[in-house]
């Protein structure tokens, strides 16, 4: 059904969902064969793999145990260097005002930097007495509250997901619009007009987006429910999330210590904002690396379960979690660091452009401009997409190679039409943003009563903290979604053996999407045919 249907991505004006493209090229061994051979070799302690081919859907090689090599080592070194440099900077900035103002005499360097600029304000007069409210320990507890709220939201979301998956998704989707509107009202009430307008515009865009993709929610909820079913059949991956959350909290202790010192600095507010933005980007990259490490671990586990026909299958390798964990933290970690730096930003940019492109209509001039940016982003997606993490877990390839293979697999099988229709990535992103808003506003309420002049600066950074912690919980579901699509493209019988009803629903949805795209392509061609005949 998929191999015979043609697909014209330019004719698709409806794909503003979560389509990122994805999988393996024809020049390399099939993913299922290679991964199964390696898994069996680890299980038997030998490079020879002897099994009955009836236990899997693909013929497996008898002597394939591909050795994994470290990939993207340059980006691994950059990430480690980044941790050392930024960690040292955070420690110095936090210690500089811990229980004593300008303990390390850092303010003299900031004053020199400011005085070198033409727009530098005059140096402030020396204080008559030391202000204890300008110390690190004044603001550090605020970030502890943010981490606590984010942790409660993340673990509650994960715990309730197994029993009330559909309800939790609907709360995330509709609750975000309401929450943005309420926060906007409070910002106007507190005379923070810029942030009030920002949240109001966000609520309006969220509402418009929900209206535009409302018809996709039944299919999206189906995919998410099946992914949750897969995740909860593997309780060990949930413990992986808890473990990595603790690791993130350890780094966050240092980060919040340094940022609290930045908030307490005596430099002008613009200088503090720039420092906070720089260190927030660092926190985002670190959080993304941890999230995508979990992504690779869960993807490897899900792929093994689908490949071997169940968690308790006799062909399942021993200690599969340790195996995927070892690969994620060693040979695959450089690829994870590389992809984490670019993937999220490109995905959000693609959703925005596809959403605008689908609503332009017949404005040829505007459509031409948007198509230029659309094809530019599509080129970037070819080398940066979230489905690459599945092939990193399976093959151990570099990130760009995995992303390109994933894209080519989806394009060649037509699965990209189904992935573009699925909004699961957007729904999960809404859960992350909602969790961040809860952490930010919860912290902001306390800051308002203690230090109202710092409420925006502390609340925005607290929101980022909440988003990262909730993102660590959400990523397990996203990993299952991406693994299911890769397996469906590689070998649909794996999905059929796992859940025959879900396989039928996926096949029917794919058939409908390909028919819809073919109809759109014919309509576009017929509309341009009179213009071609007049030439």
N, C-alpha and C positions, 0 to 999 in steps of 0.2 A: 504494500500500500504506500509506504513512504518512498521507496526507491523510484517508483514510476512517476510520482507527482513532482512537477517543477515548482520552483519557488523563486519569486522575484522580490527581493527585499526592498527595492525601491518602490514597488507598488503597495507596500504595506504602510498604511497610514494609521493603523489602529494600535500599533505595538508600543504603548507607553507603559507597559507593565514592567516585569523584572527580567527581560531578556538580555542576557549578557553574552550569549554565544557559547561554544565549547567543543573537542576531543581528539582521538588519536589519528595520525596520518596513515595513509596506506603503506608507506614505506617501512613502518615499524610494526612489530608483532602486535597482535590484538591484545588489548589491555587485560581482558579476562584470562587469556592463556598465560600471559607473562606473570600476572599477579598470583594466579593459582599455583603455578609452578614454584614460584619463590616461597609462597606460604607453605606448600607441602614440604619443600626442602628444609625449611626451618623446623617443621614438625618432626621430621624423621632424622634430622642431623646428617643428611647426606645430600649430594648434588643430584642424585638420581630420584626421579619421581615416578612411581608405578602406581597406577590407580585404574579403576574401572571407569571408562569414559561415559558410562550411563549415569554416573553420579553428577555430571555437569552437562551443560548444554553445548559446550564447545569442546572439540578435540584438544587435549592438552599435550604439549611436548613432553617427551620422556626425559630429556636431559637439559632442561633450561633452568638455570639458577642465576639470573643476571645480577652481577655485583653492583651494588649501589655506590655511587661516588658523590662527594660533596659538590653541590651546585651553588652558583651565585655566591662564591666565597667573598668577593669584594664587598657585597652588600651586608654580609654577616659581619665583616670587620668594621664597616661603617656604623652598623647598629651598636656593636660593642663599644666602639670609640665614642659614639654619641652618649651611651649610658655613662661612661666614665667622665666625660666632659661635663654633661649636664648634671650628673649626680654630684660632682665636686662643686659646681656652681650653686646648686640648690643648698648644699650643706653650708657653704660660706655665707650665702645670703640669709639663711635662717639663723645661723649662729651670730651674725653681725648685730642683730637686735634682740637676741635672746637674753632677757632679764637686764639688759643694759643697752642703751642707745649707742649705735655705731661702735660696737665693741672692737671690730677689726679695722676701723677707720676706712670703711669702704666709701662713705659719702664723699670723701675728697676726690675720688675718681669720677663719681657721677657728676659732681660739680664742675670738674675740669671738662668733662664731655659736653655738658650743657653750655659752658661758657665759650666753647669753641664754635658754637653755632650763632648765626646772626639773630635768630629768633629766641635765643635763650633768655629766660626771665632773670631779673636781678637776683643775686643770692639772698636767701631769706636771712633776716637778722638772727643772731644766735639766741636760742631760747634762754629765758631767765632761769628756768628749772627744768629738769628732765621730766618729760611727759610719759608716765607709765603706760598710757594707752597706745603709744607708738612702739610697742615691743612685739616680738614674734608670738609670744604666748598669749597675747590678746586675741589674735585672729586664728591661731592654730586650732582651738576647739571648734570653731565654726566648721572647718573642713572635716573634723571628726564626726560632726553631726551629719554632714553631707554624705560621708562614706557609710555611716550607719543606716541612713534612710535608703541609699542606693542598694546596700546589701540586703535590707529587708524586702525591698521591692523586687530585686532580682531573684532571691531565693523563694519568695512567695509566688512569683510568677511561674517559676520552674515547678514548684510543688503543686500548684493548682492546674497546671497545664495538662497533667496526665488524666485528671478527672473531668475537667471542664474546658477542653481545648477550644471549642467553638465559641463559648462564652467569653473566654479570655481574649480571643482574637477580635471579637466584636467590641469588647470594652476598649481595646487598644485603638481600634479604628474610629469609633464614634466619640470615645472619651477624649482623644487628642484635640479634636475640633472644639469641643466644649471647654477644655482646659485652657487652650490658647486664648479663647474669647474672654474667659474669666480673668486670666492673668493680664490681658490687655486692659480690662476695666480697672484693675487695681493699680496698674502702672499710671494710667491717666489720673486716678485719684491721688496718687503720690506725687504727681507733677513730673513724672518721667515720660515726657511726651514722645521722645524718639522711640523708647522701648514699647510704649503703648501702641504706636503706629506699627512697629515691627511685628508685634504679636497679633495685632488685628489683621494685618495683611497675611500673616501666616495662617490664621484661622480661615480667612476667606479663600486662600489658595487650597487649603486642605479640603474645605467644603466643595469647591469646584472640582477638585480631583476625584473626590468620592462620587460625585454625580456622574463624572465621565467614565468611571470604571465600575459602576454599580453592577452592571450585568456580568462582570467577570468574577464577582465574589463567590458565587456557588462553586465554580471550578477551583478557585483559589483556596477556599475553605476545605474542599475535598483533599487537595494536595497537602495542605497543612495538617489535617487530621491524620492522614496516612503517615506523614513524616513523624508526627508525635507518637503514633503507634509503634513505629520502628524504634524511635529513641527510647521509649519506655520498655521495650523488650530487651534493652541493653542497659541495665542499671549501672554498670561500671562506668559508662561514659558520663553519667550524671555526677559521679564522684570525681571525675576528671575536672568538671566545671567547678566544683567546690574547691578542689586543690588549686586550680589556676586563679580562682577568685582570691584565695589567701595570698598567693604570690603577688597578685596585683595590689592588694592592700599593703603588702610590705613595701613595694615601691612607692605607693601613694603616701605612706607615712613620711618618707623623705621629700617627696614632691610638695606635699602640703606644708611641710616645715619651711621649705625655701620660698614658696609662694606667699606664705604668711609673713615672712621677712620682707618680701617685695612690697606687699600692701602697707607694711609699717615704715617703708623708706621715707626719707624726707624730701626726695626729689619731686618734681611737679607731676601732676596726674597723668599727663601724656607719656612721660617716661616710664611710669609704672605700668601703664596699659601696654606699651610696647614689650616690656619685659614679660608681662603675663601672657601676651599672645605667643611669644617665642617659646616659653616653657609649656604653654598649652599644646602647641604643635608637637613638642617632644612627648607630652603625656599621651596625645592622640596616637602617635606612631607606636609607642610602647604598648598601649592598650590594644591597638590593631594587631600587633605581632602576637600578643597572647591570645586574642580572639581567633586569629587565623591558625595558630598552632592547635587550638582546640578543634578548629574546623578540619584540619588535616587528620587529626587523630580520630575524630568521629567518622569522617568520610572513609578512612581505611577500615574501620570496624563495620560500617554499614555495607561497604562493598564486599567484605568477607562473608557477612551473613547472607547477602543476596546470592553471592557466587556459590556458596556451599549448601544453600537451601535451608538455613536455619542456624540458630545459635548452638543447638545441641547436635548438629550433624557430625557423623563420625569422621568426615574428612576435614573438619575444622581444625586449623593448627592450634597447638597448645599455646596458652598465654598470648592470645592475639592482641590484647590491649597493650601489653609490654612491647610487643613487636612494633606496633604502629607508633607507640610513644617514643621508642628508641629512634626510629627513622625520623620522626618529626623534630626531635631535639638535636639530631646530629646531621645526617646527610641532607635533609630537607630544610633545615632551619634558615640557611641563606636565602633560599627561594621564598620562604615565608616572609622574611624581613624585606625583601625586594618588593614583593607584591603588595604588602601592607602599606607601603608608602604612597601608592598611586591608585589602587583599585577602588577604594570607597569614593574618592572624589570623582573619578571617571564615571562610575555607576550613577551617581546623583546627577551629574551633568547630562548623561545620556537620557535619563528619565525626563528631565526638564525639556530637552530638545525634542524628544519624541512626542511629548505631550503638546508642545506648541505646534509641531509639524502636523499633528493629526487634526488641528482645528483651524488651519489657515484657510481652507476652502479653495477658491479658484483664483486667488491673488497670485499671479504668475511671478511677479517681481519678488514679492516677499518669500514665496515658495522656493525660488532659486537661491536666495540668500540663506534660508534655513537649510536647504539641501546641502549647501557647501559645508556648513558647520556639522550637519548630520553625518555626512560621509567622513569628515575629519574625525569625529568622535567614534564612528564605526571602525575606522582604522586603528584608533587607540584601543578600542574594545577587543580587537583581534589579538592584541598582545597583553591586555590587562583585563581579565574577567575572573569572577569568583569560581567558575567551574574548573579553573586551572588547579585549584587546591585538591580536587578529587584525583586528577591525574598525577599530581605531585605525590599524593599518598600511594597511588597504585604503581606508578612507574619510577618515581624518583627523578623525573626530568627537571630541567631548569624551568623557571616560572614562565618565561616568554614562550618556550617550546610547548609547555603544557597548555598555555592559553591559546596558542595558535592551533594546536591539535584539537582542542575542545571546540573552538570555533568552526573548524573544518568539518568535524564530525556532525555538529548540529546542522550546518549548512547542507551537507551531503545527504543527510537522512530526512531533512525537513522538520526536525524537532525544534528548530529555532522558532518556527511559527507557533508552536505550543508554548515554548518558554516565554516568548514575547507577550503572549496572552495572559500568562500567569502573573498575578500581582503579589505573590507570597513575599518576595523580598521587600516590597513597599510596605506591606502590612507589618512585617517584623521590624522594619525601620520605625514605623509609628510606635510600636511598643517601646523601642529604645528611646525615642524622643520623649514619650510620655513619662517614662521612668526618670529621665533626666530632668524634666520639668518638675516632677514631684520632689526630687532631691533639691533642686534649685530653689523652689518656692518655700519648701519646709525650712531650709537653711536661711533663706532671705527673711522670713518672718522673725526669727530669733535675732538676726543681725539688725533688723529695723529697730528693735527695742534697745539694743546695746549700742550700736554705732550706725545710725541711719545714714551717715555720709558715705559709708563703705558698702551699702547694701547691693548696689549694682555690680560692683567689682567682685565681691565675694559670691553673689548669687550666680553670676554667669559661669565662673569657674567651678562652683559646686554642681551646676547643671552638667558640665562636661564630665565630672566625676561620676555622677549618677548614670549618665549615658553609657560610659565604659563598663561599669559594673553590670548594668542590665544587659548590655551587649554580650557579655560573657555567658549569660544564661540563654539568650536568644540564639546564639550561634549554633547550638546543638541541633535545633530544628532546621536552620538554614543548611547545615551540613547534610542532613538527611534529604532535604529537598534536592540539592545539587547532585547528590549521589544517585538518587532515584532517576533523575533525568539522564545522567551519564549512562547508567545501566540500561535504561530504556532505549537509548540510542545505540549502545554497543550490542546488546543482545536482549530483545524484548521478552524472551522466554524466561529470563531471570525474574522479571516483575510478574509474569504470568504464574510462575511456580510459587512465588511468595504470596500473592493476593490476586487470584483470577478475576474477581469482580473489579478491582481497581485497574487491572490491565485492560479490561474491556472498556472501562470509562475513559482511560487515557487514549486508547486507540480511536474511540469514537470522537473524542474531542479533537484529536489530531486530524482526523479525516475532515471534520467540519471546518477547522481553521485553514487547511490547505484548499478546500473548496472555496472558502470565502476569499482567500488571497487570489486564487485563480480568477474568480469573478471580478475582483477589483482590478486585476491586470487587464482583463478583457474590456472592462468599462473604460479604463484609462486609454487603451489603444483605440477603441471606437470613438472616443471623444476627440482624439488627435487625428483620426483618419481624414476628416474633411480638410484639415489644414495641409496634410501631406499631399492630397490629390490636387490642390490648387497650385502647388509649386511647379 
